[in-house]
Amino acid sequence: MRIFLCTFVVEIKINNKTFKVMKDLDWSNLSFGYRPTDYNVRCYYRNGKWGEIEVCSEEYIHLHMAATCLHYGQEAFEGLKAYRCPDGKVRVFRVEENASRLQSTCRGILMPEVPTDLFIEMVKKVVRLNQEYIPTYESGATLYVRPLLIGTGAQVGVHPSEEYLFMIFVTPVGPYFKGGFSANPYVIIRDYDRSAPLGTGKYKVGGNYAASLKANSIAHSKGYASEFYLDSKEKKYVDECGAANFFGIKNNTYVTPKSTSILPSITNKSLMQIAEDLGMKVERRPVPEEELETFEEAGACGTAAVISPISHLDDMDTGKVYRFGERPGPWSTKLYETLRGIQYGTIEDKHGWTTVVIG
């Protein structure tokens, strides 16, 4: 039996449609973190093929102690959100892009690709099964969807597994940063690298995040929202903002770094298109550190935070401070509001990015 303190199920009516919602006494104060829901969905890869989708209410995995995910890093994940919208529908955003990025990761670390149709079917199923946990539109919270693929076969010796588990669980979350859409300070850290240029930086694997934990802890201990990486080869070019892509804005131009060590962000890809739609120029290219002082606005972007504007960026080694404004700039605000509007169905989805999961 699952017990939630200070929660209860209520019915809400939107456009003459009635929905049951696991309503917290204050959804608006929900933090970004794991919270149990009722079901997850799983699919096993055995004997060279994917099996049937299974619905499970258990939070734990029965895993062999010699599984390749534990010893050789055969693990990949994705992140997307389900939005309860003002028109009563529940939408997910660019789910095909998440499937495609996972497939790219699978090719990079020798795991069987999860077919797009299977990926989408499992996303829809797990959201529908847990729809009571989708926060209300007014709360600003969302249902976070976490697809996970791991090597489960027992293997001693660096070889790919022969068996895999693909599963998806969901959890209701609030804003990634406590202040929501507000400007935050970042700090350049040179003593640690998130990934190498020809390594796994362009794949969404757990090892990249493990490599960032130390630098992230140092940044937090010094009062910063997150760490900021330069390229690991020369320490001359902008890499990523913690676990997010970087963008800078100047002269009506949206600039974002291009590198083989940077994860292709679906949010960043969407913002580049929106920037063009709004009449901005878009440049995706190497960004030298000295160019940072020319940006009028700057931010980090990703599924969890959407956009986190950067107030200032400190370089503790040189004493240089790059300032972008203590409040979100006009372009960052417009980009944020447009993307959120598309995700919530309040702005026309001209590019067909959203998928209605519950109509």
Secondary structure, DSSP 8 states (H G I E B T S, - for coil): ----TTEEEEEEEETTEEEEEEEETTGGG--SS----S-EEEEEEETTEE---EEE--------TTBHHHHS--EEE--EEEEE-TTS-EEEE-HHHHHHHHHHHHHHTT-----HHHHHHHHHHHHHHTGGGS--GGGT-EEEEEEEEEE-SB-SSS---S-EEEEEEEEEE--SSTTSSS-EEEEE--S--S--TTTTTTS--HHHHHTTHHHHHHHHHTT-SEEE-B-TTTS-BB--BTTBEEEEEETTEEEE---TTS---HHHHHHHHHHHHTT-EEEES--BGGGGGG-SEEEEEETTTEEEEEEEEEETTT--EEE--SS--HHHHHHHHHHHHHHTTSS--TT--EEEEE-
